[in-house]
């Protein structure tokens, strides 16, 4: 919802919007992959290829190597600063990233420290201890309502034809009463 809202507003207000969804089942989500994905999204919002990207492309072709994480990061920061008044960066599901959580997350987020970049992170509450590493941030706790959890469980269970209604009710009650907004 947030990304859809930002994308709709970005056309009118002319700011950049880039995002990355972390997924625990994707083992190859390196910082370089994240930077490349975000840079690609930013470039797709431009009508031209910026000169700073052309030089990185030519250098990587000459070396027969992919651009380094540092090169991608510098290009992302430069494109965001030069071609957009501000850019919103949404990093969703940081707790699902397959890396040393504290070191990787802090490093990645600190790479986005820039006046033109506005960063939004989503992660589960058990990582709230990381907040001290990010400086001046606003925390908005989000949790599911019990009836939303019940509806989701009922929807999943409805596909299981061999479970009686009574057992389904017990499952729904047990899980939703102990979910605590998760």
Buried (B, 14 or more C-beta within 10 A) or exposed (E): EEBEEBEEEBEEEEBBBBBBBBEEEEEEBBBBBBBBBBBEBBBEBEEEEBEBBEEBEEEBEEEEEEBBBEBBBBBBBBBBBEBBEBBBBBBBBBBBBBBEBEEBBBEBBEBBEBEBBBBBBBBEEEBEEBEEEBEEEEEEEEEBEEEEBBBBBBEEBEEEEEEEEEEBEEBBEEBBEEBEEE
